[in-house]
């Protein structure tokens, strides 16, 4: 270990961070200045990676959970030789078009493993990365060839450990013994408002020990100690490790280090100049020649390491052709088609129940599908076939995950599993508790990760559980998130197609809104409805005798309600449209939309949720909705009390 060279790398990280943040007049210098030594040894000595092959499947993963310190990551990617982070982007830090965004954004540059702006979620996603490593290792490694064998590293700060999602995820990681997860805690005792003593005086070490973690302590500024502690973390295979590194925020800025002023604002012209003088930085955007020389040599070593893995992988492939075929399927990014379950017109079945039949078929065809629920396996009906097994310490090859009552962490962990590569993930809870996981769902959408969210008990028809468990605003809230595909099937047949549509959609997450109550399978007027539904809507019932007097758009269980209402209206020609995905249908060309919902037709909307968003399609008086919280009582009584009835819809039709 060349400590002198590592010191020059740390100096270069500080130099680039000071100048990029100062030029942008925006950013967080405290972390990159305070943790530069860790970055130097992590990227220079500890991590297994290859900038020339940044998507290498067996690379170590690094997640900057404290994403506000993004210049820490960008500086190291640039210094290590990642082509996606040239100096020009660093000079344009936080500017439109620069890959050096304000916080790390997945997809903008190779080497950024996750979007990690919201504190705590990076650590939680890292738990998913580590879990994914165990699953793939168990499935593909052999006694002769260990092709999956890597670590997940995290840098977090006080803010990450204050956020509840990190507690949920860390508890999960400790319980499941994720020994290849190593978290470095940048313990500088400063947040935006001042000392952490203002609000955070707990004993973090004891907390993590109680979670079942190995806890180690050291200095941020001792390279040899960091190396020793990391080796100790790797030696503990049964527990994740938290390495608490005492640090100085803004280290090197003589008048602002160790203060809140160093956290979230540029140092300022005078302090930046003082920091350069104090650190011995000779010029703007300085990279020490010794750091460049050090990484140039390292690039040759990394290339050899990745090439050795390719040789190992080729030998494994030759000896295990069936496993190689499965590996390729896992990493293709495409779901295999499944033989979906069939249902008969007149069957009465809850869409959650139908969803489980579809899930079973899809999981049978796609062995890389993994996931579970927040302690609601039965109520959500999301169990996998018995042969899939349950993922535990003892059975890393299992596919069903017991997340416990941790909705937020569950979703973040599924993001990490998806980001890792090789696996498709799903998670489930009651729709009303989408509120608990929404921040992670938003990151699924932002990162365009195809995580499937199965949200059951989707309306006031939950009944007796009352307004706390009866979602009314949630469909609208989910629909407004860009890239999220909300699918609310109207019966069991639609539910099977909804699951298939979710697996086909790879540009973001899908949210399946499924019923608790039984729903009657209805006949479909469109003979090609299984294809048409992929536009987001199709015609369930045609108006007899020409153009419709009215088109009723309904979703989910309300499609059946609309069919009942139409049967009672004998003096008008009514077309019924099931709109399984409002936002998908609205994205279609006008010709497709107009063929299903004629532009000159009177449109009536029926959905057991708030009106918001449906005003595009109908006048307020033509929308049967629920714009208040629910009531506790049997489902039919609650619906009658809230006005979500056949007679109410008939009255609107007139």
Protein Blocks (a to p, Z undefined) as FASTA:
>chain_A
ZZklmmmmmmmmmmmmmmmmmmnopajfklmmmmmmmmmmmmmmmpgcdfklmmbmkbcc
dddfblmlmmmmmmmmmmnopaklcfklmmmgoiahiabdfbdcehjaghiabdckbghj
lmmmmmmmmmmmmmmmmmmpcfklcfbccdddddddfklmmpmklmmmmmmmmmnopakb
ccddddehpafklcfklmocccfklmmmmnopacddddfklmklmmmmmmmmmmmmmbcc
dddddddehihiaklgoiaklmmgcebjklmmmmmmmnopabghiacfklmmmmmmmmmm
mmmmmmmmmmmmmmmmmmmmmlmmmmmmmmnopacddddddddehiacdfklmmmmmmmm
mmmmmmkbgcddehilmmnopaccfklopadfklmmbmbdcebjafklmmmmmmmmmmno
oiacdddddfklmmmmmmmmmmmmmnopabdcddehibfknomnommlmcfklmmmmmmp
ghiacdddfbfklmmmmmmmmmmpmnbccdddddfbdcdddddfblklmmmmmnopacfb
dcehiaafbdcddehjllmmmmmmmmmmmkbccdddddfblklmmmpcfklmmmmmcfkb
ccdddddbdfehplmmpcfklcccdfbdcdeddfklmmmmnopafklmmmmnZZ
